[in-house]
Amino acid sequence: MAKVERESINFKLPKPLADALRAKAVELNTTATDLVIQGLHHVLGDVPGVENSVEIRLYQLEEEFFRFKESINEDNPNPQQETRLTSVEAKLEALTNKLARFEGALMQMQSSINANASKSRNRSSYTANYHAPPPQIEPLDEETFALRLGSNVPTVQENRATWSQEQFESWCCDRDPIKRKWRYNNKDGKYHPVK
């Protein structure tokens, strides 16, 4: 992917807007610049010479999906709109799966880097047989967990409620990018990797 040249532009924003932008960036674990770029893509559409990141394209597809969903009349659905909605849902799911695979690959790379760095640091003080414990995967909330599995929150909740714990863990393992089993914890409302 070609790197897009960036130019620094200074804008003066109202302080409440700047504060809200920074807070949203922290909430979404991104940067204020990336949020501004997403907003510009939303207003300007496709701009020649600028490639959309997977995250921006996913955001655009989600917006298109929700616009189509709102435009469908529940009593009298339009077959053409339903076809387009199905197409958007398929594209959204494909992008979500790619994003989950990227996340899995990044986690494996980080694990490998951490293991190599740990070996290098500890080689002088430990025997050659010492292996650092692998990095721990953090518990995930329902929305992040559903994205990781390439699914959605209602499907995950339904499967967790109707299947046995072993069936649910097996289903999670089949869909997880690094084939990890997961278990729901009622106390914190998060999904934890099964060791």
C-alpha positions in Angstrom: 0.0 0.0 0.0 1.5 3.4 -1.0 2.1 5.8 1.8 0.0 8.9 1.5 1.9 12.2 2.0 0.5 14.2 4.9 0.4 17.9 5.3 0.1 19.8 8.6 -2.8 22.2 8.7 -3.7 24.3 11.8 -7.3 24.8 12.6 -8.8 26.7 15.5 -11.7 24.8 16.9 -14.1 25.8 19.7 -12.7 24.4 23.0 -15.7 22.2 23.7 -15.4 20.7 20.2 -11.7 20.1 20.6 -12.2 18.5 24.1 -15.0 16.3 22.7 -12.8 15.2 19.8 -9.9 14.2 22.1 -12.3 12.4 24.4 -13.9 10.4 21.5 -10.4 9.5 20.3 -9.4 8.1 23.7 -12.8 6.2 23.9 -12.2 4.7 20.4 -8.5 4.1 21.1 -7.4 6.1 18.1 -6.1 9.6 17.4 -7.9 12.9 16.9 -6.3 13.2 13.5 -7.8 9.9 12.4 -11.2 11.0 13.6 -10.9 14.2 11.6 -9.8 12.2 8.5 -12.9 9.9 9.0 -15.1 13.0 9.2 -13.6 14.5 6.1 -14.1 11.2 4.2 -17.7 11.3 5.3 -18.2 14.9 4.0 -16.0 14.8 0.9 -16.5 11.1 -0.1 -13.7 9.5 -2.1 -10.8 11.8 -2.9 -8.3 10.7 -5.7 -4.9 9.8 -4.4 -6.1 9.0 -0.8 -6.5 5.3 0.1 -9.0 4.5 2.7 -7.8 2.5 5.7 -9.7 -0.7 6.6 -11.0 1.1 9.6 -12.4 4.1 7.5 -13.8 1.7 4.9 -15.5 -0.3 7.6 -16.9 2.9 9.1 -18.3 3.9 5.7 -19.9 0.5 5.1 -21.5 0.6 8.6 -23.0 4.0 7.8 -24.3 2.8 4.5 -25.7 -0.3 6.1 -27.6 1.7 8.7 -28.9 4.2 6.1 -30.3 1.4 4.0 -31.7 -0.3 7.1 -33.5 2.9 8.1 -34.8 3.5 4.6 -36.5 0.1 4.4 -40.2 0.3 5.2 -40.9 -2.6 7.5 -44.4 -3.1 6.1 -43.6 -2.8 2.5 -39.9 -3.7 1.8 -38.4 -2.8 -1.5 -36.7 -5.9 -3.1 -33.9 -3.8 -4.6 -33.1 -2.2 -1.3 -33.1 -5.7 0.4 -30.6 -6.9 -2.2 -28.4 -3.9 -1.6 -28.7 -4.3 2.2 -27.7 -8.0 1.9 -24.7 -7.0 -0.2 -23.6 -4.3 2.3 -24.0 -6.8 5.2 -21.8 -9.3 3.3 -19.1 -6.7 2.6 -19.2 -5.6 6.2 -18.8 -9.1 7.5 -15.9 -9.7 5.1 -14.2 -6.6 6.3 -14.8 -7.5 9.9 -13.3 -11.0 9.3 -10.2 -9.4 7.6 -9.9 -7.0 10.6 -10.0 -9.9 13.0 -7.4 -11.8 11.0 -5.2 -8.7 11.0 -5.6 -8.5 14.8 -4.7 -12.1 15.2 -1.6 -11.8 13.0 -0.6 -8.6 14.9 -1.0 -10.5 18.2 1.1 -13.4 17.0 3.8 -11.0 15.8 3.7 -9.1 19.1 4.0 -12.4 21.0 7.0 -13.4 18.9 8.6 -10.0 19.4 8.0 -10.2 23.1 9.4 -13.7 23.4 12.5 -12.8 21.4 13.1 -9.6 23.5 12.5 -11.5 26.7 15.0 -14.2 25.7 17.6 -11.5 24.8 17.1 -9.7 28.2 17.1 -12.8 30.3 19.9 -14.8 28.5 22.6 -13.5 30.8 20.8 -14.2 34.0 18.9 -17.4 33.2 19.8 -20.7 31.7 19.1 -21.2 28.0 16.1 -23.4 28.8 14.1 -20.4 30.3 11.1 -19.4 28.2 9.2 -16.2 29.1 5.5 -16.7 29.6 3.5 -15.6 26.5 1.7 -12.2 26.8 -1.8 -12.4 28.2 -4.7 -11.6 26.0 -7.0 -9.1 27.7 -10.7 -9.8 28.4 -13.0 -8.3 25.7 -16.4 -6.6 26.0 -19.3 -8.0 23.9 -18.9 -5.6 20.9 -15.1 -6.1 20.6 -15.5 -9.8 21.1 -18.2 -10.1 18.4 -16.0 -8.2 15.9 -13.1 -10.5 16.7 -15.2 -13.5 15.9 -16.6 -11.9 12.7 -20.1 -12.0 14.2 -22.5 -9.7 16.0 -23.5 -9.1 19.6 -27.0 -10.7 19.3 -25.6 -13.9 17.7 -22.9 -14.2 20.4 -25.5 -13.6 23.2 -27.9 -16.2 21.7 -25.2 -18.8 21.2 -23.9 -18.3 24.8 -27.5 -18.6 26.2 -28.6 -21.6 24.2 -25.5 -23.8 23.9 -23.6 -25.6 26.6 -20.3 -24.0 27.7 -18.3 -26.6 25.8 -20.3 -25.9 22.6 -19.9 -22.2 22.9 -16.2 -22.4 23.6 -15.8 -24.7 20.5 -17.8 -22.2 18.4 -15.5 -19.4 19.6 -12.4 -21.4 18.8 -13.6 -22.1 15.3 -14.2 -18.4 14.6 -11.3 -16.9 16.5 -8.4 -15.8 14.3 -5.8 -17.6 16.5 -8.1 -20.5 17.4 -8.5 -19.6 21.1 -11.4 -20.7 23.2 -13.3 -18.0 25.2 -15.6 -18.0 28.2 -18.0 -15.3 29.5 -17.6 -14.0 33.0 -20.9 -12.8 34.6 -19.0 -10.7 37.2 -17.3 -8.3 34.8 -19.5 -8.9 31.7 -16.5 -9.7 29.6 -15.2 -12.6 27.6 -12.0 -14.2 28.8 -9.6 -16.4 26.9 -9.6 -20.0 28.2 -6.1 -21.1 29.3 
